[in-house]
Amino acid sequence: MLIAQLSQLLILLWKLSSVFVIPLIMVGYVMVMNSYDESFTFEDLDQGKNFHKWLVLAIYLVYLLLWNRSNKGVVSYLKKLEY
């Protein structure tokens, strides 16, 4: 019973990860850019050049592609945990 509920929770979190990864990508991008340029902040990403915005969008689209490719396998594996 507990494993079935945990499996359903993991499936829900897996599906929601396609949306919740956006802030993580933005924070990660700012942290990586800040390691190269000490003055890079989220404001620079928000108000800065479109190159940074396009790069964050490209990273998100790559994540969605990988998510879409692995979705069927992950969901089937998590559903096996229910039984």
Phi and psi in radians as a Rosetta constraint file:
Dihedral C 1 N 2 CA 2 C 2 CIRCULARHARMONIC -1.174 0.35
Dihedral N 2 CA 2 C 2 N 3 CIRCULARHARMONIC -0.654 0.35
Dihedral C 2 N 3 CA 3 C 3 CIRCULARHARMONIC -1.175 0.35
Dihedral N 3 CA 3 C 3 N 4 CIRCULARHARMONIC -0.647 0.35
Dihedral C 3 N 4 CA 4 C 4 CIRCULARHARMONIC -1.127 0.35
Dihedral N 4 CA 4 C 4 N 5 CIRCULARHARMONIC -0.737 0.35
Dihedral C 4 N 5 CA 5 C 5 CIRCULARHARMONIC -1.172 0.35
Dihedral N 5 CA 5 C 5 N 6 CIRCULARHARMONIC -0.692 0.35
Dihedral C 5 N 6 CA 6 C 6 CIRCULARHARMONIC -1.113 0.35
Dihedral N 6 CA 6 C 6 N 7 CIRCULARHARMONIC -0.706 0.35
Dihedral C 6 N 7 CA 7 C 7 CIRCULARHARMONIC -1.112 0.35
Dihedral N 7 CA 7 C 7 N 8 CIRCULARHARMONIC -0.734 0.35
Dihedral C 7 N 8 CA 8 C 8 CIRCULARHARMONIC -1.129 0.35
Dihedral N 8 CA 8 C 8 N 9 CIRCULARHARMONIC -0.670 0.35
Dihedral C 8 N 9 CA 9 C 9 CIRCULARHARMONIC -1.132 0.35
Dihedral N 9 CA 9 C 9 N 10 CIRCULARHARMONIC -0.734 0.35
Dihedral C 9 N 10 CA 10 C 10 CIRCULARHARMONIC -1.142 0.35
Dihedral N 10 CA 10 C 10 N 11 CIRCULARHARMONIC -0.650 0.35
Dihedral C 10 N 11 CA 11 C 11 CIRCULARHARMONIC -1.115 0.35
Dihedral N 11 CA 11 C 11 N 12 CIRCULARHARMONIC -0.759 0.35
Dihedral C 11 N 12 CA 12 C 12 CIRCULARHARMONIC -1.086 0.35
Dihedral N 12 CA 12 C 12 N 13 CIRCULARHARMONIC -0.788 0.35
Dihedral C 12 N 13 CA 13 C 13 CIRCULARHARMONIC -1.128 0.35
Dihedral N 13 CA 13 C 13 N 14 CIRCULARHARMONIC -0.638 0.35
Dihedral C 13 N 14 CA 14 C 14 CIRCULARHARMONIC -1.095 0.35
Dihedral N 14 CA 14 C 14 N 15 CIRCULARHARMONIC -0.770 0.35
Dihedral C 14 N 15 CA 15 C 15 CIRCULARHARMONIC -1.197 0.35
Dihedral N 15 CA 15 C 15 N 16 CIRCULARHARMONIC -0.679 0.35
Dihedral C 15 N 16 CA 16 C 16 CIRCULARHARMONIC -1.283 0.35
Dihedral N 16 CA 16 C 16 N 17 CIRCULARHARMONIC -0.303 0.35
Dihedral C 16 N 17 CA 17 C 17 CIRCULARHARMONIC -1.107 0.35
Dihedral N 17 CA 17 C 17 N 18 CIRCULARHARMONIC -0.412 0.35
Dihedral C 17 N 18 CA 18 C 18 CIRCULARHARMONIC -1.170 0.35
Dihedral N 18 CA 18 C 18 N 19 CIRCULARHARMONIC -0.355 0.35
Dihedral C 18 N 19 CA 19 C 19 CIRCULARHARMONIC -1.751 0.35
Dihedral N 19 CA 19 C 19 N 20 CIRCULARHARMONIC -0.743 0.35
Dihedral C 19 N 20 CA 20 C 20 CIRCULARHARMONIC -1.312 0.35
Dihedral N 20 CA 20 C 20 N 21 CIRCULARHARMONIC -0.135 0.35
Dihedral C 20 N 21 CA 21 C 21 CIRCULARHARMONIC -1.359 0.35
Dihedral N 21 CA 21 C 21 N 22 CIRCULARHARMONIC -0.332 0.35
Dihedral C 21 N 22 CA 22 C 22 CIRCULARHARMONIC -1.025 0.35
Dihedral N 22 CA 22 C 22 N 23 CIRCULARHARMONIC -0.906 0.35
Dihedral C 22 N 23 CA 23 C 23 CIRCULARHARMONIC -1.112 0.35
Dihedral N 23 CA 23 C 23 N 24 CIRCULARHARMONIC -0.585 0.35
Dihedral C 23 N 24 CA 24 C 24 CIRCULARHARMONIC -1.141 0.35
Dihedral N 24 CA 24 C 24 N 25 CIRCULARHARMONIC -0.684 0.35
Dihedral C 24 N 25 CA 25 C 25 CIRCULARHARMONIC -1.122 0.35
Dihedral N 25 CA 25 C 25 N 26 CIRCULARHARMONIC -0.754 0.35
Dihedral C 25 N 26 CA 26 C 26 CIRCULARHARMONIC -1.144 0.35
Dihedral N 26 CA 26 C 26 N 27 CIRCULARHARMONIC -0.767 0.35
Dihedral C 26 N 27 CA 27 C 27 CIRCULARHARMONIC -1.136 0.35
Dihedral N 27 CA 27 C 27 N 28 CIRCULARHARMONIC -0.753 0.35
Dihedral C 27 N 28 CA 28 C 28 CIRCULARHARMONIC -1.089 0.35
Dihedral N 28 CA 28 C 28 N 29 CIRCULARHARMONIC -0.710 0.35
Dihedral C 28 N 29 CA 29 C 29 CIRCULARHARMONIC -1.114 0.35
Dihedral N 29 CA 29 C 29 N 30 CIRCULARHARMONIC -0.752 0.35
Dihedral C 29 N 30 CA 30 C 30 CIRCULARHARMONIC -1.119 0.35
Dihedral N 30 CA 30 C 30 N 31 CIRCULARHARMONIC -0.694 0.35
Dihedral C 30 N 31 CA 31 C 31 CIRCULARHARMONIC -1.143 0.35
Dihedral N 31 CA 31 C 31 N 32 CIRCULARHARMONIC -0.737 0.35
Dihedral C 31 N 32 CA 32 C 32 CIRCULARHARMONIC -1.152 0.35
Dihedral N 32 CA 32 C 32 N 33 CIRCULARHARMONIC -0.795 0.35
Dihedral C 32 N 33 CA 33 C 33 CIRCULARHARMONIC -1.148 0.35
Dihedral N 33 CA 33 C 33 N 34 CIRCULARHARMONIC -0.573 0.35
Dihedral C 33 N 34 CA 34 C 34 CIRCULARHARMONIC -1.209 0.35
Dihedral N 34 CA 34 C 34 N 35 CIRCULARHARMONIC -0.469 0.35
Dihedral C 34 N 35 CA 35 C 35 CIRCULARHARMONIC -1.257 0.35
Dihedral N 35 CA 35 C 35 N 36 CIRCULARHARMONIC -0.460 0.35
Dihedral C 35 N 36 CA 36 C 36 CIRCULARHARMONIC -1.516 0.35
Dihedral N 36 CA 36 C 36 N 37 CIRCULARHARMONIC -0.721 0.35
Dihedral C 36 N 37 CA 37 C 37 CIRCULARHARMONIC -2.221 0.35
Dihedral N 37 CA 37 C 37 N 38 CIRCULARHARMONIC 1.911 0.35
Dihedral C 37 N 38 CA 38 C 38 CIRCULARHARMONIC -1.037 0.35
Dihedral N 38 CA 38 C 38 N 39 CIRCULARHARMONIC -0.353 0.35
Dihedral C 38 N 39 CA 39 C 39 CIRCULARHARMONIC -1.714 0.35
Dihedral N 39 CA 39 C 39 N 40 CIRCULARHARMONIC 0.130 0.35
Dihedral C 39 N 40 CA 40 C 40 CIRCULARHARMONIC -1.386 0.35
Dihedral N 40 CA 40 C 40 N 41 CIRCULARHARMONIC 2.162 0.35
Dihedral C 40 N 41 CA 41 C 41 CIRCULARHARMONIC -2.206 0.35
Dihedral N 41 CA 41 C 41 N 42 CIRCULARHARMONIC 3.101 0.35
Dihedral C 41 N 42 CA 42 C 42 CIRCULARHARMONIC -1.106 0.35
Dihedral N 42 CA 42 C 42 N 43 CIRCULARHARMONIC -0.567 0.35
Dihedral C 42 N 43 CA 43 C 43 CIRCULARHARMONIC -1.072 0.35
Dihedral N 43 CA 43 C 43 N 44 CIRCULARHARMONIC -0.652 0.35
Dihedral C 43 N 44 CA 44 C 44 CIRCULARHARMONIC -1.122 0.35
Dihedral N 44 CA 44 C 44 N 45 CIRCULARHARMONIC -0.652 0.35
Dihedral C 44 N 45 CA 45 C 45 CIRCULARHARMONIC -1.187 0.35
Dihedral N 45 CA 45 C 45 N 46 CIRCULARHARMONIC -0.725 0.35
Dihedral C 45 N 46 CA 46 C 46 CIRCULARHARMONIC -1.290 0.35
Dihedral N 46 CA 46 C 46 N 47 CIRCULARHARMONIC -0.741 0.35
Dihedral C 46 N 47 CA 47 C 47 CIRCULARHARMONIC -1.813 0.35
Dihedral N 47 CA 47 C 47 N 48 CIRCULARHARMONIC -0.075 0.35
Dihedral C 47 N 48 CA 48 C 48 CIRCULARHARMONIC -1.473 0.35
Dihedral N 48 CA 48 C 48 N 49 CIRCULARHARMONIC -2.676 0.35
Dihedral C 48 N 49 CA 49 C 49 CIRCULARHARMONIC -1.182 0.35
Dihedral N 49 CA 49 C 49 N 50 CIRCULARHARMONIC 2.651 0.35
Dihedral C 49 N 50 CA 50 C 50 CIRCULARHARMONIC -1.213 0.35
Dihedral N 50 CA 50 C 50 N 51 CIRCULARHARMONIC -0.324 0.35
Dihedral C 50 N 51 CA 51 C 51 CIRCULARHARMONIC -1.000 0.35
Dihedral N 51 CA 51 C 51 N 52 CIRCULARHARMONIC -0.766 0.35
Dihedral C 51 N 52 CA 52 C 52 CIRCULARHARMONIC -1.124 0.35
Dihedral N 52 CA 52 C 52 N 53 CIRCULARHARMONIC -0.713 0.35
Dihedral C 52 N 53 CA 53 C 53 CIRCULARHARMONIC -1.159 0.35
Dihedral N 53 CA 53 C 53 N 54 CIRCULARHARMONIC -0.715 0.35
Dihedral C 53 N 54 CA 54 C 54 CIRCULARHARMONIC -1.159 0.35
Dihedral N 54 CA 54 C 54 N 55 CIRCULARHARMONIC -0.636 0.35
Dihedral C 54 N 55 CA 55 C 55 CIRCULARHARMONIC -1.180 0.35
Dihedral N 55 CA 55 C 55 N 56 CIRCULARHARMONIC -0.727 0.35
Dihedral C 55 N 56 CA 56 C 56 CIRCULARHARMONIC -1.106 0.35
Dihedral N 56 CA 56 C 56 N 57 CIRCULARHARMONIC -0.728 0.35
Dihedral C 56 N 57 CA 57 C 57 CIRCULARHARMONIC -1.105 0.35
Dihedral N 57 CA 57 C 57 N 58 CIRCULARHARMONIC -0.709 0.35
Dihedral C 57 N 58 CA 58 C 58 CIRCULARHARMONIC -1.129 0.35
Dihedral N 58 CA 58 C 58 N 59 CIRCULARHARMONIC -0.708 0.35
Dihedral C 58 N 59 CA 59 C 59 CIRCULARHARMONIC -1.098 0.35
Dihedral N 59 CA 59 C 59 N 60 CIRCULARHARMONIC -0.728 0.35
Dihedral C 59 N 60 CA 60 C 60 CIRCULARHARMONIC -1.122 0.35
Dihedral N 60 CA 60 C 60 N 61 CIRCULARHARMONIC -0.719 0.35
Dihedral C 60 N 61 CA 61 C 61 CIRCULARHARMONIC -1.168 0.35
Dihedral N 61 CA 61 C 61 N 62 CIRCULARHARMONIC -0.623 0.35
Dihedral C 61 N 62 CA 62 C 62 CIRCULARHARMONIC -1.134 0.35
Dihedral N 62 CA 62 C 62 N 63 CIRCULARHARMONIC -0.723 0.35
Dihedral C 62 N 63 CA 63 C 63 CIRCULARHARMONIC -1.064 0.35
Dihedral N 63 CA 63 C 63 N 64 CIRCULARHARMONIC -0.775 0.35
Dihedral C 63 N 64 CA 64 C 64 CIRCULARHARMONIC -1.095 0.35
Dihedral N 64 CA 64 C 64 N 65 CIRCULARHARMONIC -0.658 0.35
Dihedral C 64 N 65 CA 65 C 65 CIRCULARHARMONIC -1.111 0.35
Dihedral N 65 CA 65 C 65 N 66 CIRCULARHARMONIC -0.821 0.35
Dihedral C 65 N 66 CA 66 C 66 CIRCULARHARMONIC -1.122 0.35
Dihedral N 66 CA 66 C 66 N 67 CIRCULARHARMONIC -0.687 0.35
Dihedral C 66 N 67 CA 67 C 67 CIRCULARHARMONIC -1.091 0.35
Dihedral N 67 CA 67 C 67 N 68 CIRCULARHARMONIC -0.783 0.35
Dihedral C 67 N 68 CA 68 C 68 CIRCULARHARMONIC -1.137 0.35
Dihedral N 68 CA 68 C 68 N 69 CIRCULARHARMONIC -0.683 0.35
Dihedral C 68 N 69 CA 69 C 69 CIRCULARHARMONIC -1.168 0.35
Dihedral N 69 CA 69 C 69 N 70 CIRCULARHARMONIC -0.622 0.35
Dihedral C 69 N 70 CA 70 C 70 CIRCULARHARMONIC -1.719 0.35
Dihedral N 70 CA 70 C 70 N 71 CIRCULARHARMONIC -0.058 0.35
Dihedral C 70 N 71 CA 71 C 71 CIRCULARHARMONIC -1.039 0.35
Dihedral N 71 CA 71 C 71 N 72 CIRCULARHARMONIC -0.839 0.35
Dihedral C 71 N 72 CA 72 C 72 CIRCULARHARMONIC -1.059 0.35
Dihedral N 72 CA 72 C 72 N 73 CIRCULARHARMONIC -0.770 0.35
Dihedral C 72 N 73 CA 73 C 73 CIRCULARHARMONIC -1.171 0.35
Dihedral N 73 CA 73 C 73 N 74 CIRCULARHARMONIC -0.728 0.35
Dihedral C 73 N 74 CA 74 C 74 CIRCULARHARMONIC -1.161 0.35
Dihedral N 74 CA 74 C 74 N 75 CIRCULARHARMONIC -0.785 0.35
Dihedral C 74 N 75 CA 75 C 75 CIRCULARHARMONIC -1.141 0.35
Dihedral N 75 CA 75 C 75 N 76 CIRCULARHARMONIC -0.721 0.35
Dihedral C 75 N 76 CA 76 C 76 CIRCULARHARMONIC -1.146 0.35
Dihedral N 76 CA 76 C 76 N 77 CIRCULARHARMONIC -0.655 0.35
Dihedral C 76 N 77 CA 77 C 77 CIRCULARHARMONIC -1.134 0.35
Dihedral N 77 CA 77 C 77 N 78 CIRCULARHARMONIC -0.757 0.35
Dihedral C 77 N 78 CA 78 C 78 CIRCULARHARMONIC -1.206 0.35
Dihedral N 78 CA 78 C 78 N 79 CIRCULARHARMONIC -0.567 0.35
Dihedral C 78 N 79 CA 79 C 79 CIRCULARHARMONIC -1.232 0.35
Dihedral N 79 CA 79 C 79 N 80 CIRCULARHARMONIC -0.515 0.35
Dihedral C 79 N 80 CA 80 C 80 CIRCULARHARMONIC -1.135 0.35
Dihedral N 80 CA 80 C 80 N 81 CIRCULARHARMONIC -0.508 0.35
Dihedral C 80 N 81 CA 81 C 81 CIRCULARHARMONIC -1.174 0.35
Dihedral N 81 CA 81 C 81 N 82 CIRCULARHARMONIC -0.429 0.35
Dihedral C 81 N 82 CA 82 C 82 CIRCULARHARMONIC -1.166 0.35
Dihedral N 82 CA 82 C 82 N 83 CIRCULARHARMONIC -0.529 0.35
